[in-house]
Amino acid sequence: MDAPAPGGLGGTYAGNPLAVAAAHAVLDVIAEEQLCQRAEQLGSHLQEVLNQARATCPAIVDVRGRGVDGGGGV
């Protein structure tokens, strides 16, 4: 199999019009619904709740994470 020429096909989805349209639609929804800001708010709330639980439950020794990807160690 020959390598593609520069600017040639680089992958199955390279330049696929449907995939590009779908990506644009997703990015529009993320911006319109302010999903990044919402994730920051939820992450702050999650950290607060986990730290409150840590204060009352000695089995929780660690609270960590970023945004809504948080957790704790027991």
C-alpha positions as CSV (number, residue, x, y, z in Angstrom):
1,M,0.0,0.0,0.0
2,D,1.4,3.4,-1.0
3,A,1.5,6.3,1.4
4,P,-0.8,9.1,0.6
5,A,0.6,12.2,-1.0
6,P,1.0,15.4,1.1
7,G,-2.5,16.7,1.6
8,G,-4.0,13.4,0.6
9,L,-6.3,11.2,2.6
10,G,-4.9,10.8,6.2
11,G,-7.6,8.8,7.8
12,T,-11.1,7.4,7.5
13,Y,-12.8,10.6,8.7
14,A,-10.4,13.2,7.2
15,G,-12.5,15.9,5.6
16,N,-15.8,13.9,5.9
17,P,-18.5,16.6,5.4
18,L,-21.0,14.8,7.7
19,A,-18.4,14.5,10.5
20,V,-17.5,18.2,10.1
21,A,-21.1,19.3,10.2
22,A,-21.7,17.2,13.3
23,A,-18.7,18.6,15.0
24,H,-19.8,22.2,14.2
25,A,-23.3,21.4,15.6
26,V,-21.8,20.0,18.8
27,L,-19.5,23.1,19.3
28,D,-22.5,25.4,18.7
29,V,-24.5,23.6,21.4
30,I,-21.6,23.8,23.9
31,A,-21.3,27.5,23.3
32,E,-25.1,28.3,23.3
33,E,-25.8,26.3,26.4
34,Q,-22.6,27.5,28.2
35,L,-21.7,23.9,29.0
36,C,-18.1,24.8,30.1
37,Q,-19.3,27.3,32.6
38,R,-22.0,24.9,33.9
39,A,-19.3,22.2,34.3
40,E,-17.2,24.6,36.4
41,Q,-20.2,25.4,38.6
42,L,-21.0,21.8,39.1
43,G,-17.4,21.0,39.8
44,S,-17.2,23.6,42.6
45,H,-20.4,22.3,44.1
46,L,-19.2,18.7,44.0
47,Q,-15.9,19.7,45.7
48,E,-17.8,21.5,48.4
49,V,-20.1,18.6,49.0
50,L,-17.3,16.1,49.1
51,N,-15.3,18.2,51.5
52,Q,-18.4,18.5,53.8
53,A,-18.7,14.7,53.7
54,R,-15.0,14.4,54.5
55,A,-15.4,16.6,57.6
56,T,-18.0,14.3,59.0
57,C,-16.7,10.9,57.9
58,P,-13.3,9.9,59.1
59,A,-13.1,7.1,56.5
60,I,-12.8,9.7,53.7
61,V,-9.1,10.7,53.8
62,D,-8.8,12.6,50.5
63,V,-10.9,14.7,48.2
64,R,-9.5,15.5,44.8
65,G,-10.3,16.1,41.2
66,R,-11.0,18.8,38.6
67,G,-14.4,19.9,37.7
68,V,-17.1,17.2,37.8
69,D,-14.3,14.6,37.6
70,G,-13.9,14.5,41.3
71,G,-13.6,11.8,43.9
72,G,-12.2,10.8,47.2
73,G,-10.0,8.3,48.8
74,V,-11.0,6.0,51.7
